Amino acid sequence: MKYIKAFNNNVALVEDSSGLEWIVMGTAVGFQKKKGDPIDDSSVRRKFVAEQSTTRKPLLQVLKDMDSEVLDVSVEIIKNAESHLGVSFNNNIYLTLADHLNFAVKRAHESFDYADTNRWEVKNLYPKEYQAAKDAVRLVFDRLDVLLPKSEETFLTYHFVNGQQTKKTQIEETLKMTEVINRIIEIVQYHFQLKLDEESLNYTRFITHLRYFFIRQYKQDPVDGEEMDQTLLEVVKTKYKKAYQAVDKIAALLKQKYGWTLSSNEKLYLTLHIWRVTNRQKNE
């Protein structure tokens, strides 16, 4: 590959032997290079076809509009997140996150923020990714002297979650999971006329159960074990009547909106989790 131009020391535009242009990333990949200089393949960590597009604009336009310092911070954020999470992100995150961060920094200068209604759910659904997002916000402040709004913790968490996936549909699954869990929480709180304590251990456990509950429903993967004796379910319905009534409301919503039918096993476990998260809070 031959060097064309650099966006910074670690990101450059190159051309392969067939004339196809690539954007390459790697330590000092564009340092002190002149047009036509060969690029050592071993120095390239990531590469993208230059004509490839993100959701908003071609990659070359993304990089052209981007401050080189923002791009450097984006790469550092991703490396730190990979280390913290013990994962290797897919290629797309490098430019989608950089593009997002570039826009976020501009919004921060204008003191603009988005409403963030899903932060508590995201924090509990993806605690490690959320912590990596908080670390990223601190890094932006340290490197760029820009304080991003709290909503960016949620948006960056989504980037870290989806960066671990190889399928484009995963972002839809993540957003749908958040939507479903929000609706279930709303039903439980309205049914019991109770605001759940989002900082409590019981709430965290409840969210964890809902996460795996969603995955089973979404992938049509039933809970392990044979379908239970209906007598046991009747006992639970009687003993935890109000919690089971909430489950009935949840089941009706999921059937109507998503076409999901809850098994007796799922209803039993969901009833017990709802009873625990509401009963223990009322007794505290």
C-alpha positions as a Python dict, from the first residue, in 0.01 Angstrom:
ca = {
    (1, 'M'): (0, 0, 0),
    (2, 'K'): (113, 354, -76),
    (3, 'Y'): (60, 661, 140),
    (4, 'I'): (-169, 938, 10),
    (5, 'K'): (-228, 1166, 311),
    (6, 'A'): (-260, 1161, 689),
    (7, 'F'): (-550, 1266, 909),
    (8, 'N'): (-314, 1245, 1205),
    (9, 'N'): (-5, 1040, 1293),
    (10, 'N'): (-213, 728, 1349),
    (11, 'V'): (-474, 750, 1070),
    (12, 'A'): (-397, 779, 701),
    (13, 'L'): (-544, 743, 355),
    (14, 'V'): (-358, 487, 141),
    (15, 'E'): (-395, 315, -193),
    (16, 'D'): (-342, -53, -266),
    (17, 'S'): (-191, -206, -583),
    (18, 'S'): (-531, -219, -755),
    (19, 'G'): (-592, 152, -697),
    (20, 'L'): (-848, 102, -422),
    (21, 'E'): (-827, 362, -145),
    (22, 'W'): (-827, 258, 221),
    (23, 'I'): (-834, 438, 552),
    (24, 'V'): (-580, 269, 781),
    (25, 'M'): (-518, 298, 1155),
    (26, 'G'): (-206, 209, 1345),
    (27, 'T'): (60, 358, 1569),
    (28, 'A'): (256, 623, 1371),
    (29, 'V'): (118, 482, 1045),
    (30, 'G'): (120, 829, 887),
    (31, 'F'): (418, 977, 1072),
    (32, 'Q'): (658, 1174, 847),
    (33, 'K'): (527, 1004, 534),
    (34, 'K'): (524, 1160, 189),
    (35, 'K'): (277, 1086, -88),
    (36, 'G'): (372, 764, -259),
    (37, 'D'): (573, 625, 35),
    (38, 'P'): (507, 257, 107),
    (39, 'I'): (308, 165, 419),
    (40, 'D'): (432, -123, 631),
    (41, 'D'): (140, -367, 656),
    (42, 'S'): (256, -477, 1001),
    (43, 'S'): (188, -125, 1136),
    (44, 'V'): (-176, -134, 1028),
    (45, 'R'): (-415, -232, 1306),
    (46, 'R'): (-746, -153, 1132),
    (47, 'K'): (-845, -64, 778),
    (48, 'F'): (-1163, 49, 602),
    (49, 'V'): (-1254, 92, 237),
    (50, 'A'): (-1256, 469, 187),
    (51, 'E'): (-1586, 469, -2),
    (52, 'Q'): (-1760, 283, 280),
    (53, 'S'): (-2034, 483, 454),
    (54, 'T'): (-2145, 530, 810),
    (55, 'T'): (-2508, 603, 892),
    (56, 'R'): (-2463, 970, 805),
    (57, 'K'): (-2180, 1033, 561),
    (58, 'P'): (-1884, 874, 378),
    (59, 'L'): (-1578, 800, 587),
    (60, 'L'): (-1357, 1050, 409),
    (61, 'Q'): (-1606, 1326, 485),
    (62, 'V'): (-1625, 1213, 849),
    (63, 'L'): (-1248, 1240, 886),
    (64, 'K'): (-1222, 1562, 690),
    (65, 'D'): (-1470, 1731, 924),
    (66, 'M'): (-1307, 1595, 1238),
    (67, 'D'): (-1055, 1760, 1467),
    (68, 'S'): (-745, 1538, 1479),
    (69, 'E'): (-743, 1561, 1862),
    (70, 'V'): (-1095, 1417, 1875),
    (71, 'L'): (-987, 1130, 1654),
    (72, 'D'): (-686, 1062, 1878),
    (73, 'V'): (-905, 1061, 2189),
    (74, 'S'): (-1155, 829, 2019),
    (75, 'V'): (-884, 573, 1949),
    (76, 'E'): (-757, 601, 2308),
    (77, 'I'): (-1111, 557, 2442),
    (78, 'I'): (-1162, 241, 2238),
    (79, 'K'): (-829, 91, 2344),
    (80, 'N'): (-909, 160, 2709),
    (81, 'A'): (-1258, 14, 2674),
    (82, 'E'): (-1124, -301, 2506),
    (83, 'S'): (-882, -346, 2794),
    (84, 'H'): (-1149, -282, 3058),
    (85, 'L'): (-1403, -516, 2897),
    (86, 'G'): (-1157, -780, 2780),
    (87, 'V'): (-1295, -770, 2425),
    (88, 'S'): (-1188, -679, 2074),
    (89, 'F'): (-1437, -444, 1908),
    (90, 'N'): (-1540, -475, 1545),
    (91, 'N'): (-1394, -226, 1299),
    (92, 'N'): (-1707, -14, 1269),
    (93, 'I'): (-1680, 131, 1619),
    (94, 'Y'): (-1360, 321, 1538),
    (95, 'L'): (-1525, 559, 1299),
    (96, 'T'): (-1883, 552, 1426),
    (97, 'L'): (-1765, 643, 1777),
    (98, 'A'): (-1524, 907, 1648),
    (99, 'D'): (-1801, 1061, 1438),
    (100, 'H'): (-2037, 1056, 1735),
    (101, 'L'): (-1776, 1202, 1970),
    (102, 'N'): (-1690, 1480, 1725),
    (103, 'F'): (-2056, 1582, 1716),
    (104, 'A'): (-2090, 1546, 2094),
    (105, 'V'): (-1795, 1779, 2156),
    (106, 'K'): (-1952, 2041, 1929),
    (107, 'R'): (-2284, 2009, 2114),
    (108, 'A'): (-2106, 2042, 2449),
    (109, 'H'): (-1953, 2372, 2338),
    (110, 'E'): (-2308, 2489, 2267),
    (111, 'S'): (-2426, 2363, 2609),
    (112, 'F'): (-2672, 2134, 2433),
    (113, 'D'): (-2794, 1807, 2584),
    (114, 'Y'): (-3038, 1532, 2493),
    (115, 'A'): (-3303, 1397, 2727),
    (116, 'D'): (-3172, 1075, 2880),
    (117, 'T'): (-3466, 859, 2989),
    (118, 'N'): (-3289, 522, 2975),
    (119, 'R'): (-2977, 588, 3182),
    (120, 'W'): (-3071, 384, 3488),
    (121, 'E'): (-3181, 84, 3283),
    (122, 'V'): (-2869, 96, 3066),
    (123, 'K'): (-2651, 131, 3375),
    (124, 'N'): (-2794, -191, 3518),
    (125, 'L'): (-2819, -382, 3190),
    (126, 'Y'): (-2459, -316, 3090),
    (127, 'P'): (-2264, -219, 3406),
    (128, 'K'): (-1917, -283, 3261),
    (129, 'E'): (-1988, -96, 2940),
    (130, 'Y'): (-2146, 187, 3139),
    (131, 'Q'): (-1833, 218, 3353),
    (132, 'A'): (-1623, 226, 3036),
    (133, 'A'): (-1848, 506, 2909),
    (134, 'K'): (-1798, 704, 3231),
    (135, 'D'): (-1422, 656, 3194),
    (136, 'A'): (-1449, 782, 2836),
    (137, 'V'): (-1628, 1099, 2947),
    (138, 'R'): (-1351, 1164, 3200),
    (139, 'L'): (-1086, 1106, 2933),
    (140, 'V'): (-1250, 1360, 2702),
    (141, 'F'): (-1239, 1613, 2985),
    (142, 'D'): (-873, 1535, 3060),
    (143, 'R'): (-759, 1546, 2697),
    (144, 'L'): (-987, 1808, 2541),
    (145, 'D'): (-1103, 2009, 2843),
    (146, 'V'): (-1462, 1944, 2735),
    (147, 'L'): (-1722, 1826, 2987),
    (148, 'L'): (-1974, 1608, 2806),
    (149, 'P'): (-2331, 1593, 2944),
    (150, 'K'): (-2457, 1292, 3143),
    (151, 'S'): (-2657, 1166, 2845),
    (152, 'E'): (-2328, 1079, 2673),
    (153, 'E'): (-2269, 805, 2929),
    (154, 'T'): (-2574, 626, 2787),
    (155, 'F'): (-2487, 690, 2422),
    (156, 'L'): (-2127, 574, 2465),
    (157, 'T'): (-2251, 263, 2646),
    (158, 'Y'): (-2456, 175, 2338),
    (159, 'H'): (-2144, 212, 2123),
    (160, 'F'): (-1948, -24, 2348),
    (161, 'V'): (-2230, -280, 2352),
    (162, 'N'): (-2279, -277, 1978),
    (163, 'G'): (-1906, -264, 1909),
    (164, 'Q'): (-1884, -619, 2046),
    (165, 'Q'): (-2136, -745, 1792),
    (166, 'T'): (-2076, -841, 1432),
    (167, 'K'): (-2436, -809, 1312),
    (168, 'K'): (-2593, -474, 1227),
    (169, 'T'): (-2922, -597, 1376),
    (170, 'Q'): (-2765, -601, 1724),
    (171, 'I'): (-2822, -230, 1774),
    (172, 'E'): (-3191, -290, 1710),
    (173, 'E'): (-3189, -571, 1968),
    (174, 'T'): (-3021, -348, 2225),
    (175, 'L'): (-3270, -66, 2176),
    (176, 'K'): (-3562, -308, 2181),
    (177, 'M'): (-3437, -465, 2504),
    (178, 'T'): (-3425, -122, 2667),
    (179, 'E'): (-3775, -44, 2541),
    (180, 'V'): (-3922, -372, 2671),
    (181, 'I'): (-3759, -340, 3013),
    (182, 'N'): (-3873, 21, 3043),
    (183, 'R'): (-4232, -84, 2973),
    (184, 'I'): (-4216, -364, 3230),
    (185, 'I'): (-4075, -129, 3493),
    (186, 'E'): (-4350, 123, 3417),
    (187, 'I'): (-4619, -142, 3461),
    (188, 'V'): (-4474, -262, 3793),
    (189, 'Q'): (-4440, 90, 3934),
    (190, 'Y'): (-4787, 195, 3825),
    (191, 'H'): (-4947, -129, 3947),
    (192, 'F'): (-4790, -99, 4292),
    (193, 'Q'): (-4796, 282, 4297),
    (194, 'L'): (-4432, 261, 4394),
    (195, 'K'): (-4114, 420, 4262),
    (196, 'L'): (-3851, 147, 4258),
    (197, 'D'): (-3517, 231, 4417),
    (198, 'E'): (-3283, 227, 4118),
    (199, 'E'): (-2976, 222, 4343),
    (200, 'S'): (-3079, -88, 4539),
    (201, 'L'): (-2936, -437, 4501),
    (202, 'N'): (-3287, -577, 4454),
    (203, 'Y'): (-3346, -344, 4160),
    (204, 'T'): (-3016, -452, 4003),
    (205, 'R'): (-3114, -817, 4042),
    (206, 'F'): (-3455, -748, 3891),
    (207, 'I'): (-3303, -575, 3589),
    (208, 'T'): (-3062, -867, 3543),
    (209, 'H'): (-3355, -1110, 3542),
    (210, 'L'): (-3541, -893, 3290),
    (211, 'R'): (-3236, -885, 3066),
    (212, 'Y'): (-3220, -1264, 3044),
    (213, 'F'): (-3599, -1279, 3025),
    (214, 'F'): (-3588, -1053, 2719),
    (215, 'I'): (-3313, -1257, 2553),
    (216, 'R'): (-3514, -1577, 2596),
    (217, 'Q'): (-3827, -1420, 2449),
    (218, 'Y'): (-3644, -1243, 2167),
    (219, 'K'): (-3456, -1556, 2062),
    (220, 'Q'): (-3750, -1786, 2139),
    (221, 'D'): (-3532, -1981, 2379),
    (222, 'P'): (-3755, -2118, 2657),
    (223, 'V'): (-3642, -2126, 3018),
    (224, 'D'): (-3469, -2450, 3115),
    (225, 'G'): (-3674, -2726, 3269),
    (226, 'E'): (-4006, -2892, 3199),
    (227, 'E'): (-4326, -2693, 3218),
    (228, 'M'): (-4424, -2678, 3584),
    (229, 'D'): (-4720, -2834, 3755),
    (230, 'Q'): (-5010, -2589, 3726),
    (231, 'T'): (-5085, -2648, 4093),
    (232, 'L'): (-4759, -2476, 4185),
    (233, 'L'): (-4846, -2179, 3968),
    (234, 'E'): (-5187, -2156, 4138),
    (235, 'V'): (-5016, -2147, 4478),
    (236, 'V'): (-4791, -1862, 4362),
    (237, 'K'): (-5089, -1676, 4213),
    (238, 'T'): (-5269, -1698, 4546),
    (239, 'K'): (-4973, -1619, 4773),
    (240, 'Y'): (-4838, -1335, 4560),
    (241, 'K'): (-5165, -1216, 4413),
    (242, 'K'): (-5072, -856, 4340),
    (243, 'A'): (-4738, -949, 4183),
    (244, 'Y'): (-4909, -1205, 3961),
    (245, 'Q'): (-5166, -945, 3854),
    (246, 'A'): (-4875, -730, 3740),
    (247, 'V'): (-4739, -1026, 3543),
    (248, 'D'): (-5078, -1067, 3374),
    (249, 'K'): (-5060, -703, 3264),
    (250, 'I'): (-4703, -752, 3139),
    (251, 'A'): (-4800, -1070, 2952),
    (252, 'A'): (-5092, -891, 2784),
    (253, 'L'): (-4868, -605, 2672),
    (254, 'L'): (-4598, -836, 2536),
    (255, 'K'): (-4859, -1041, 2350),
    (256, 'Q'): (-5021, -737, 2198),
    (257, 'K'): (-4707, -544, 2107),
    (258, 'Y'): (-4458, -821, 2024),
    (259, 'G'): (-4662, -1136, 1981),
    (260, 'W'): (-4485, -1308, 2272),
    (261, 'T'): (-4665, -1570, 2481),
    (262, 'L'): (-4523, -1625, 2828),
    (263, 'S'): (-4490, -1980, 2956),
    (264, 'S'): (-4600, -2083, 3304),
    (265, 'N'): (-4233, -2102, 3404),
    (266, 'E'): (-4168, -1746, 3292),
    (267, 'K'): (-4479, -1621, 3471),
    (268, 'L'): (-4374, -1793, 3792),
    (269, 'Y'): (-4019, -1657, 3794),
    (270, 'L'): (-4134, -1308, 3692),
    (271, 'T'): (-4393, -1308, 3971),
    (272, 'L'): (-4135, -1401, 4233),
    (273, 'H'): (-3890, -1134, 4112),
    (274, 'I'): (-4160, -866, 4111),
    (275, 'W'): (-4274, -965, 4459),
    (276, 'R'): (-3917, -949, 4589),
    (277, 'V'): (-3828, -611, 4439),
    (278, 'T'): (-4153, -451, 4558),
    (279, 'N'): (-4205, -625, 4894),
    (280, 'R'): (-3851, -571, 5024),
    (281, 'Q'): (-3855, -205, 4926),
    (282, 'K'): (-4187, -145, 5105),
    (283, 'N'): (-4049, -312, 5417),
    (284, 'E'): (-3720, -117, 5425),
}
